Amino acid sequence: MRKKNWLQTSLALLTAVALLLTGCSSNNDEGGNTTKTNTSNETDGKTGEVSKDPVTFSYFGFGTNNDVLASETTIGKVLQQQTGVDWKMEYVIGDPSTKAGVMIAGGEYPDVISPVSELAKLLDAEALIPLNDLIEQHGPNIKRVYGDYMDKITHEDGNIYILPFTANIGGYLTEPDASSSIWIQRRVLKEFGYPEVKTLDQYFDLIEQYQAKYSKVDGKDTIGYATFAGEPGQFYTITNAPMHLAGYPNDGNVMVDLETHEAKLYQGTDYEKKWLQKLNEMHVKGLFDPESFTANGDQFMAKLTSGRVLGFSGYIWQIGNAINNLKTAGNDDLRYVSLPIVFDENTTDAYMDPPSFVNNRGLGISVSAKDPVRIIQYWDNLLTDENQKLVQWGEEGVTYSVNEEGRFVMNEEQLKNRNDNDFKRKYGFAYFDYEWPRYGNNSVYEDGNAHMPFSQPEVADVNYTDGDRALLEAYGINTFSGFFAKPVERPWYPAWSIEKAQGSPEDIFNQKAGDLQQKYFPKLVLSEGKFESVWNEYLEEFNKLDAAGFEAFMTAKVKDRVAGKW
């Protein structure tokens, strides 16, 4: 399916390179002169034919963000001055799968795409061009950063279609403030003297006791527990919990045995039943928010920032804006902390991610791209240490400082800005610090500074409020990572990034199994006196699917990864 496209693209790239070398120019309606002025390519340390003429490319992300013109941000403007390249950045609204289908049906694409979960679908439609020759000819920094991962990002047809977001360099640094997927409002812990909360029963008992004492916040009813499974593409917020409660990290819909590397589904197991039964029990007691199955992300975030929600499930990348808004508001008691909640006292949590590489989340160049060479040169320029520090730390003396020991630090004002969502959008952190070719979150620069500001111990310490320090002191830990067990290395991790070809048995299983969860979870949680009968009906439908075949596929892929075959 993809080889024909590779040939067509290679010819197009050769033509583009030839035009560059002969100094020809080409204009388009968006002002994209490609080769009028030849300059020294400072990104690869040698002289090259790199244009800096103004051009605007289109960027589409299947994640959630506000649309923007990159040059309207500080970071985007700096990068535009370096390269002449600007970006019209747009993000998905509504169901990502529907948007991908519309793109494919029309056959016209943005210049670059961050596909997120739609990657397999776009690859099957031959929407992305191979990057092999572009990287070889114009990507010295790309080769430096991704060199150790090339075998992991090369598809079975021999081509590279995306540059992932997790290429760790310079070692692996554990984040001091790692989080789980189950959160509780801090005032609940404070009310009961900061008790140890480890099991699911303890967690919900505490919420129930607190709501019995304080049924309202600012005149509005408190909400015992909530999530936002109604947001398109976010249903995993509620389905993933059994895996974590059983003591496994986020491997998607399977739990992988550390010794045998066997991958087993948790759907349809006692783990899933126990989780749903608990939510059903909370619903019957009036502690579960029934809008959890209909609310979208914005509605859920509004509830969080109102201070009404006592506990919820959600990953930090989903709810980070709400967390930042609560911190900016300055009321520590209404903020949240995530806890290492598991089913029973004998289970060790595994919420902290081990060293990982995600090869199916990245940025690709579409077949509609006007100038793949300029785009790959922009990416290569982005992957210098200087620009990676720009997109994460910003400008020295403005958004961070350097102390006498050469360590990157932030004062309170700089930290306040870094935590402020409006500032992050205006400056460009909200757009450039993740969904681009980049160093991985746990990377360390040669000078010893952390790639991610909040992985820098000095920054994490200054970032703590009085409420943070009181909570940490109460539990006898120095950072929020202290709540969790240390990660155990899993060489396949994460299994959810294993590609499942469109229309394959495993892809079809995934879709049908997920459809069953979306159909039955609301019934199971919101039923009264009918849980067992609904569960049996759900299990009967699930058992019609080829779960054994899916597990065999995932086990084989996990074992391949352990053997170094990605």
C-alpha positions as CSV (number, residue, x, y, z in Angstrom):
1,M,0.0,0.0,0.0
2,R,2.8,2.5,0.9
3,K,5.5,1.6,-1.6
4,K,3.9,3.4,-4.6
5,N,3.6,6.5,-2.4
6,W,7.3,6.2,-1.5
7,L,8.4,6.2,-5.1
8,Q,6.2,9.2,-6.0
9,T,7.4,11.1,-3.0
10,S,11.1,10.3,-3.7
11,L,10.8,11.7,-7.2
12,A,9.1,14.8,-5.9
13,L,11.8,15.2,-3.3
14,L,14.6,14.8,-5.9
15,T,12.9,17.5,-8.0
16,A,12.7,19.8,-5.0
17,V,16.3,19.3,-4.1
18,A,17.4,19.9,-7.7
19,L,15.5,23.2,-7.8
20,L,17.2,24.2,-4.6
21,L,20.6,23.4,-5.9
22,T,20.1,25.4,-9.1
23,G,18.9,28.4,-7.2
24,C,15.4,28.4,-8.8
25,S,12.5,29.9,-7.0
26,S,8.8,29.1,-6.8
27,N,6.0,31.1,-5.4
28,N,2.6,30.2,-4.1
29,D,-0.5,32.0,-3.0
30,E,0.7,32.1,0.6
31,G,3.9,34.0,-0.1
32,G,6.2,30.9,0.0
33,N,9.4,31.8,-2.0
34,T,11.5,28.8,-1.5
35,T,15.0,29.5,-2.7
36,K,15.7,33.2,-3.5
37,T,18.4,33.7,-0.8
38,N,20.9,31.0,0.0
39,T,22.4,31.1,3.5
40,S,24.7,29.1,5.7
41,N,23.0,26.2,7.4
42,E,24.1,26.7,11.0
43,T,22.1,23.8,12.3
44,D,24.4,21.1,10.8
45,G,27.7,22.9,11.0
46,K,28.3,23.0,7.2
47,T,27.3,25.2,4.3
48,G,24.0,24.2,2.7
49,E,21.3,25.7,0.5
50,V,18.8,26.8,3.1
51,S,16.2,29.5,2.3
52,K,15.0,32.0,4.8
53,D,12.4,33.5,2.5
54,P,9.0,33.9,4.3
55,V,6.7,31.0,4.0
56,T,3.6,29.9,6.0
57,F,2.9,26.2,6.4
58,S,-0.2,24.6,7.9
59,Y,-0.1,22.4,11.0
60,F,-2.9,20.2,12.2
61,G,-2.9,18.5,15.6
62,F,-5.4,15.8,16.7
63,G,-4.8,16.9,20.3
64,T,-6.6,19.7,22.1
65,N,-5.4,23.3,21.9
66,N,-6.4,26.7,20.7
67,D,-5.7,27.6,17.0
68,V,-2.9,30.1,16.5
69,L,-0.5,31.7,14.0
70,A,2.9,30.6,15.4
71,S,4.5,34.0,14.8
72,E,2.0,35.5,17.2
73,T,3.8,33.7,20.0
74,T,7.3,34.6,21.3
75,I,8.8,31.2,20.6
76,G,7.2,31.0,17.1
77,K,8.5,34.4,16.3
78,V,12.1,33.5,17.3
79,L,12.0,30.4,15.2
80,Q,10.5,32.3,12.3
81,Q,13.4,34.8,12.5
82,Q,15.8,31.9,12.3
83,T,14.2,30.1,9.4
84,G,11.6,32.3,7.7
85,V,9.0,29.7,8.4
86,D,5.6,30.4,10.1
87,W,2.8,28.0,10.9
88,K,-0.9,28.3,10.8
89,M,-1.7,25.9,13.7
90,E,-5.1,24.3,14.0
91,Y,-6.4,21.5,16.3
92,V,-9.2,19.0,16.2
93,I,-12.8,20.0,17.3
94,G,-15.1,17.1,18.0
95,D,-14.4,13.5,17.3
96,P,-10.9,12.9,16.0
97,S,-11.9,9.8,14.0
98,T,-14.5,11.7,12.1
99,K,-12.1,14.5,11.3
100,A,-9.5,12.0,10.0
101,G,-12.2,10.4,7.8
102,V,-13.1,13.8,6.4
103,M,-9.5,14.5,5.6
104,I,-9.0,11.2,3.9
105,A,-12.2,11.4,1.9
106,G,-11.2,14.8,0.6
107,G,-7.6,13.8,-0.2
108,E,-6.3,17.2,0.8
109,Y,-4.2,17.5,4.0
110,P,-2.4,20.2,6.0
111,D,1.4,20.4,5.4
112,V,2.2,18.6,8.7
113,I,0.0,16.5,10.9
114,S,0.3,15.3,14.5
115,P,-2.1,12.3,14.1
116,V,-2.2,11.1,17.8
117,S,-4.5,8.0,17.7
118,E,-5.3,8.5,14.0
119,L,-1.9,7.5,12.8
120,A,-2.7,4.0,11.5
121,K,-5.7,5.4,9.6
122,L,-3.6,8.1,7.9
123,L,-0.8,5.7,7.1
124,D,-3.3,3.3,5.5
125,A,-4.6,6.2,3.4
126,E,-1.0,7.0,2.3
127,A,-1.5,10.5,3.7
128,L,2.1,10.9,5.0
129,I,5.3,10.8,3.0
130,P,8.4,8.8,4.0
131,L,11.0,10.9,5.7
132,N,14.1,8.7,5.0
133,D,15.7,10.7,2.2
134,L,14.8,14.0,3.8
135,I,16.4,13.1,7.1
136,E,19.5,11.7,5.3
137,Q,20.0,14.9,3.2
138,H,18.8,17.6,5.5
139,G,18.6,16.2,9.1
140,P,21.9,16.0,10.9
141,N,20.3,17.0,14.2
142,I,17.4,14.6,13.6
143,K,19.9,11.8,13.1
144,R,21.7,12.8,16.3
145,V,18.5,12.8,18.4
146,Y,16.8,9.8,16.8
147,G,19.8,7.8,15.9
148,D,19.4,5.2,18.7
149,Y,15.7,4.9,17.9
150,M,15.8,4.6,14.1
151,D,15.0,0.9,14.2
152,K,12.0,1.7,16.4
153,I,10.5,4.3,14.1
154,T,11.1,2.4,10.8
155,H,8.0,0.7,9.6
156,E,7.9,-2.8,8.0
157,D,8.1,-1.3,4.6
158,G,11.4,0.3,5.5
159,N,10.1,3.9,5.8
160,I,9.9,6.5,8.5
161,Y,6.7,8.4,8.5
162,I,6.7,10.4,11.8
163,L,9.3,11.8,14.3
164,P,8.1,10.8,17.8
165,F,8.0,13.0,20.9
166,T,9.9,10.8,23.3
167,A,13.5,10.6,22.1
168,N,15.4,10.8,25.5
169,I,19.0,11.9,25.2
170,G,21.7,12.3,27.9
171,G,20.3,9.7,30.3
172,Y,17.0,9.3,32.1
173,L,15.8,11.7,34.8
174,T,12.8,10.7,36.9
175,E,10.2,13.5,37.3
176,P,10.1,14.8,40.9
177,D,6.4,15.4,40.7
178,A,5.0,12.3,38.9
179,S,1.3,11.7,39.2
180,S,-1.3,8.9,39.0
181,S,-4.7,8.9,37.4
182,I,-6.8,9.0,40.6
183,W,-7.0,12.4,42.3
184,I,-8.4,13.7,45.6
185,Q,-9.1,17.3,46.7
186,R,-6.5,18.4,49.3
187,R,-9.1,19.7,51.8
188,V,-10.4,16.1,52.1
189,L,-7.0,14.9,53.3
190,K,-6.5,18.0,55.5
191,E,-9.9,17.5,57.2
192,F,-9.0,14.0,58.4
193,G,-5.4,14.8,59.4
194,Y,-3.7,13.6,56.2
195,P,-4.4,9.9,56.6
196,E,-2.6,7.2,54.5
197,V,-4.9,6.3,51.6
198,K,-3.8,3.3,49.6
199,T,-6.8,1.2,48.6
200,L,-9.9,2.0,46.5
201,D,-12.2,1.4,49.5
202,Q,-10.2,3.8,51.7
203,Y,-10.3,6.4,49.0
204,F,-14.0,6.3,48.5
205,D,-14.7,6.0,52.3
206,L,-12.8,9.2,52.8
207,I,-14.8,11.0,50.1
208,E,-18.1,9.7,51.5
209,Q,-17.2,10.9,55.0
210,Y,-16.2,14.4,53.8
211,Q,-19.3,14.9,51.6
212,A,-21.5,13.9,54.6
213,K,-19.9,16.7,56.6
214,Y,-19.7,19.3,53.8
215,S,-22.4,18.9,51.2
216,K,-21.9,22.3,49.5
217,V,-19.2,24.6,48.2
218,D,-20.1,28.2,47.7
219,G,-23.8,27.3,47.8
220,K,-23.5,24.5,45.2
221,D,-23.6,20.7,45.8
222,T,-20.3,19.0,46.1
223,I,-19.6,16.1,43.7
224,G,-18.1,13.0,45.2
225,Y,-16.4,11.5,42.2
226,A,-16.4,12.4,38.5
227,T,-14.6,11.9,35.2
228,F,-15.2,12.9,31.6
229,A,-15.8,9.8,29.6
230,G,-18.2,11.8,27.4
231,E,-15.3,13.6,25.7
232,P,-14.6,12.0,22.2
233,G,-11.5,9.9,22.4
234,Q,-11.2,10.1,26.2
235,F,-13.2,7.0,27.3
236,Y,-9.9,5.4,28.4
237,T,-10.1,7.8,31.3
238,I,-12.6,5.4,33.0
239,T,-11.6,2.1,31.3
240,N,-7.9,2.2,32.3
241,A,-8.4,2.3,36.0
242,P,-8.6,-1.5,36.6
243,M,-5.1,-1.9,35.2
244,H,-3.6,0.7,37.6
245,L,-5.6,-0.5,40.6
246,A,-4.2,-4.0,40.0
247,G,-0.6,-2.7,40.1
248,Y,0.2,-2.3,36.4
249,P,1.4,0.8,34.5
250,N,-0.4,2.3,31.5
251,D,0.1,-0.4,28.8
252,G,-3.2,0.4,27.2
253,N,-5.8,-2.4,27.4
254,V,-3.4,-5.1,28.5
255,M,-1.4,-6.1,31.6
256,V,2.0,-7.5,30.8
257,D,3.7,-10.0,33.1
258,L,7.2,-8.9,34.1
259,E,8.6,-12.5,33.9
260,T,6.7,-14.2,31.1
261,H,5.9,-11.1,29.0
262,E,2.4,-12.5,28.5
263,A,-0.1,-9.7,27.7
264,K,-3.5,-10.2,29.2
265,L,-6.6,-8.1,28.7
266,Y,-8.2,-6.7,31.9
267,Q,-11.5,-6.1,30.1
268,G,-14.1,-8.7,31.2
269,T,-12.0,-9.7,34.2
270,D,-12.7,-9.5,37.9
271,Y,-10.5,-6.4,38.0
272,E,-12.9,-4.5,35.7
273,K,-15.9,-5.9,37.5
274,K,-14.6,-4.8,40.9
275,W,-13.9,-1.2,39.6
276,L,-17.3,-0.8,38.0
277,Q,-19.0,-2.3,41.0
278,K,-17.4,0.3,43.2
279,L,-18.5,3.1,40.9
280,N,-22.0,1.6,40.9
281,E,-22.0,1.6,44.7
282,M,-20.9,5.3,44.7
283,H,-23.7,6.1,42.3
284,V,-26.3,4.5,44.5
285,K,-25.0,6.6,47.4
286,G,-25.3,9.7,45.3
287,L,-21.5,10.2,45.2
288,F,-20.9,9.5,41.5
289,D,-21.5,12.3,38.9
290,P,-23.9,10.9,36.3
291,E,-22.6,13.5,33.8
292,S,-19.3,11.7,33.8
293,F,-20.6,9.8,30.7
294,T,-21.9,12.9,28.8
295,A,-19.7,15.8,29.9
296,N,-17.0,17.0,27.5
297,G,-13.6,18.2,28.5
298,D,-14.5,21.9,29.0
299,Q,-17.5,21.1,31.1
300,F,-15.4,18.7,33.3
301,M,-12.6,21.3,33.7
302,A,-15.1,23.9,34.8
303,K,-16.3,21.5,37.5
304,L,-12.8,21.0,38.7
305,T,-11.9,24.7,38.9
306,S,-15.2,25.4,40.7
307,G,-13.9,23.4,43.7
308,R,-17.0,21.2,43.8
309,V,-15.4,17.9,42.9
310,L,-13.8,15.9,45.7
311,G,-12.3,13.1,43.6
312,F,-11.8,12.3,40.0
313,S,-9.9,10.2,37.4
314,G,-7.8,11.7,34.7
315,Y,-4.2,11.9,33.5
316,I,-2.1,15.0,34.0
317,W,-1.9,15.6,30.2
318,Q,-5.7,15.8,30.2
319,I,-6.3,18.0,33.1
320,G,-3.2,20.1,33.4
321,N,-4.9,23.3,32.4
322,A,-7.4,23.0,35.2
323,I,-4.7,22.1,37.7
324,N,-2.8,25.2,36.7
325,N,-5.9,27.4,36.9
326,L,-6.5,26.2,40.5
327,K,-2.9,27.0,41.4
328,T,-3.1,30.4,39.9
329,A,-6.3,31.1,41.8
330,G,-4.2,30.6,45.0
331,N,-6.5,28.3,47.1
332,D,-4.4,25.3,48.0
333,D,-7.2,23.5,49.7
334,L,-9.2,23.4,46.5
335,R,-6.3,21.9,44.5
336,Y,-5.8,18.2,44.0
337,V,-3.2,15.6,44.6
338,S,-2.9,12.2,42.9
339,L,-2.4,9.1,45.0
340,P,-1.1,5.6,44.4
341,I,-4.6,3.9,44.8
342,V,-4.7,0.2,44.3
343,F,-7.2,-2.6,45.0
344,D,-5.6,-4.0,48.2
345,E,-2.9,-3.4,50.7
346,N,-0.6,-6.1,49.3
347,T,-0.4,-4.6,45.8
348,T,2.5,-2.4,44.9
349,D,1.5,0.5,42.6
350,A,3.1,1.1,39.2
351,Y,1.9,4.6,38.3
352,M,5.3,6.1,37.6
353,D,6.4,5.5,34.1
354,P,9.6,3.5,33.5
355,P,12.0,4.6,30.7
356,S,9.9,4.4,27.5
357,F,9.7,5.1,23.9
358,V,6.5,5.9,22.1
359,N,6.8,5.3,18.4
360,N,3.2,5.9,17.3
361,R,2.9,9.5,18.5
362,G,4.7,12.1,16.5
363,L,4.7,14.6,13.7
364,G,4.6,13.7,10.0
365,I,4.7,15.5,6.6
366,S,1.6,15.0,4.4
367,V,1.4,14.3,0.7
368,S,-0.1,17.7,0.3
369,A,2.9,19.5,1.7
370,K,4.2,22.4,-0.4
371,D,7.8,22.1,0.5
372,P,9.0,19.1,2.5
373,V,12.6,20.2,2.3
374,R,11.9,23.5,4.1
375,I,9.8,21.7,6.7
376,I,12.5,19.1,7.5
377,Q,15.1,21.8,7.7
378,Y,12.8,23.6,10.2
379,W,12.5,20.5,12.3
380,D,16.3,19.9,12.2
381,N,16.9,23.5,13.3
382,L,14.4,22.9,16.2
383,L,16.4,20.0,17.4
384,T,19.5,22.0,18.4
385,D,20.2,22.3,22.2
386,E,19.6,26.0,21.9
387,N,16.2,25.7,20.5
388,Q,15.1,22.8,22.7
389,K,16.0,25.0,25.6
390,L,14.0,27.8,24.0
391,V,10.8,25.7,23.6
392,Q,11.0,24.3,27.2
393,W,12.8,27.0,29.2
394,G,12.3,30.1,27.1
395,E,14.8,33.0,27.2
396,E,17.5,33.4,29.9
397,G,16.9,36.4,32.1
398,V,13.2,36.5,31.0
399,T,11.5,33.1,31.7
400,Y,14.4,31.5,33.6
401,S,17.8,32.3,35.1
402,V,21.2,30.6,35.5
403,N,22.8,30.5,38.9
404,E,26.5,30.5,39.7
405,E,26.7,26.7,39.4
406,G,25.3,26.8,35.9
407,R,21.9,25.4,37.0
408,F,18.7,26.6,35.4
409,V,16.4,28.1,38.0
410,M,13.2,30.2,38.1
411,N,12.2,32.9,40.6
412,E,8.6,33.1,41.8
413,E,7.5,35.5,39.1
414,Q,9.0,33.3,36.3
415,L,7.3,30.3,37.9
416,K,4.0,32.0,38.1
417,N,4.2,32.8,34.4
418,R,5.2,29.2,33.5
419,N,2.2,27.9,35.4
420,D,-0.2,30.4,33.9
421,N,-2.2,29.0,30.9
422,D,-2.6,32.4,29.2
423,F,1.1,33.2,29.5
424,K,2.0,29.8,28.1
425,R,-0.2,30.3,25.1
426,K,1.1,33.9,24.5
427,Y,4.7,32.9,24.9
428,G,4.4,29.7,22.9
429,F,5.1,27.0,25.5
430,A,1.6,25.7,25.1
431,Y,2.3,25.1,21.4
432,F,5.9,24.2,21.0
433,D,6.9,22.2,24.2
434,Y,5.3,18.9,23.1
435,E,3.8,18.1,19.7
436,W,7.0,18.7,17.6
437,P,10.2,16.7,17.0
438,R,11.8,17.0,20.4
439,Y,13.9,15.6,23.2
440,G,12.0,13.3,25.5
441,N,10.6,14.4,28.8
442,N,13.3,12.7,30.8
443,S,16.2,14.0,28.8
444,V,19.3,15.7,30.4
445,Y,21.5,18.3,28.6
446,E,25.2,17.8,28.5
447,D,25.5,20.6,31.1
448,G,23.5,18.5,33.5
449,N,20.3,20.6,33.4
450,A,16.9,18.8,32.9
451,H,15.2,19.2,29.6
452,M,11.8,19.7,31.3
453,P,11.8,22.6,33.7
454,F,9.7,20.8,36.3
455,S,12.1,17.9,36.3
456,Q,14.8,20.3,37.5
457,P,14.9,19.8,41.3
458,E,15.7,23.5,42.0
459,V,12.6,24.5,40.0
460,A,10.3,21.9,41.6
461,D,11.3,23.1,45.0
462,V,10.6,26.8,44.2
463,N,7.4,25.8,42.5
464,Y,5.9,24.5,45.8
465,T,3.4,26.6,47.6
466,D,2.9,26.7,51.4
467,G,0.1,24.2,50.9
468,D,2.4,21.9,48.9
469,R,5.0,22.0,51.6
470,A,2.5,21.3,54.4
471,L,1.1,18.3,52.5
472,L,4.5,16.9,51.7
473,E,5.6,17.4,55.3
474,A,2.5,15.7,56.6
475,Y,3.3,12.6,54.6
476,G,7.1,12.7,55.2
477,I,8.2,13.1,51.6
478,N,10.2,15.7,49.7
479,T,8.4,15.6,46.3
480,F,5.1,14.3,45.1
481,S,6.9,11.3,43.4
482,G,7.5,10.2,47.0
483,F,3.9,8.9,47.1
484,F,4.6,6.3,44.5
485,A,6.7,3.1,44.2
486,K,9.8,3.5,42.0
487,P,9.3,2.4,38.4
488,V,10.4,-1.0,37.2
489,E,12.0,-1.2,33.8
490,R,9.8,-2.7,31.1
491,P,11.7,-2.9,27.8
492,W,8.5,-3.1,25.8
493,Y,6.9,-0.1,27.4
494,P,4.3,1.2,26.6
495,A,2.4,-1.6,24.9
496,W,-0.4,0.7,23.8
497,S,2.0,2.2,21.2
498,I,2.1,-1.2,19.3
499,E,0.7,-0.4,15.9
500,K,-2.4,-2.3,14.8
501,A,-3.0,-2.1,11.1
502,Q,-6.3,-0.8,9.9
503,G,-8.8,-3.6,9.3
504,S,-6.6,-6.2,10.9
505,P,-8.2,-8.7,13.4
506,E,-6.6,-6.9,16.3
507,D,-7.8,-3.5,15.1
508,I,-11.3,-4.8,14.6
509,F,-11.2,-6.4,18.1
510,N,-10.1,-3.1,19.6
511,Q,-12.9,-1.3,18.0
512,K,-15.6,-3.8,19.0
513,A,-14.3,-4.2,22.5
514,G,-14.2,-0.5,23.0
515,D,-17.7,-0.1,21.6
516,L,-19.0,-2.7,24.2
517,Q,-17.4,-0.7,27.0
518,Q,-19.0,2.6,25.8
519,K,-22.3,0.8,25.6
520,Y,-22.3,-1.0,28.9
521,F,-20.2,1.1,31.3
522,P,-23.0,3.7,31.8
523,K,-25.5,0.9,32.3
524,L,-23.3,-0.9,34.8
525,V,-22.4,2.2,36.8
526,L,-25.8,3.9,36.7
527,S,-28.0,0.9,37.3
528,E,-29.7,0.3,40.6
529,G,-30.2,-3.3,41.7
530,K,-29.3,-4.7,38.3
531,F,-25.5,-4.7,38.3
532,E,-25.0,-8.5,38.2
533,S,-27.5,-9.0,35.4
534,V,-26.1,-6.2,33.3
535,W,-22.5,-7.5,33.9
536,N,-23.5,-11.0,32.8
537,E,-25.0,-9.5,29.6
538,Y,-21.9,-7.5,29.0
539,L,-19.7,-10.5,29.6
540,E,-21.8,-12.6,27.2
541,E,-21.3,-10.1,24.4
542,F,-17.6,-9.7,25.2
543,N,-17.0,-13.4,25.1
544,K,-18.2,-13.5,21.5
545,L,-15.0,-11.5,20.5
546,D,-11.6,-13.1,19.8
547,A,-9.9,-11.9,23.0
548,A,-7.5,-14.9,22.9
549,G,-6.3,-13.9,19.4
550,F,-5.8,-10.3,20.5
551,E,-3.8,-11.4,23.5
552,A,-1.6,-13.6,21.3
553,F,-0.9,-10.7,19.0
554,M,0.0,-8.4,21.8
555,T,2.1,-11.0,23.5
556,A,4.1,-11.7,20.3
557,K,4.7,-7.9,19.8
558,V,5.8,-7.4,23.4
559,K,8.2,-10.3,23.1
560,D,9.5,-8.9,19.9
561,R,10.2,-5.6,21.6
562,V,12.0,-7.3,24.5
563,A,14.2,-8.9,21.9
564,G,14.9,-5.5,20.3
565,K,12.5,-5.9,17.4
566,W,10.2,-2.9,17.2
